[in-house]
Amino acid sequence: MLFKTSLSVGLVGISALLTSTSALAFDDYCTPKLDAYLSNVQKTVDSKYVSERQKDVAQKVLDKVKASRNDTKDCVLIDKLLP
């Protein structure tokens, strides 16, 4: 009986560890991709060779991401920004 209990506790612990590790890997994939996208958008805003209309649109994208990034996961934002 003790063996079954310790085995089931061990399996639950291992599955929790694997689940958390895969979740971290998923976040690590999305965050750098989103950061690269936002860096390019920021370059558009800062560029002197881009029209004012394009700069305005790029700034609106940056503002929306800043407003929702803490509430929304990076992968959700990537799905919205990069269809």
Beta strands, then each sheet from edge to edge (+ up, - down):
end
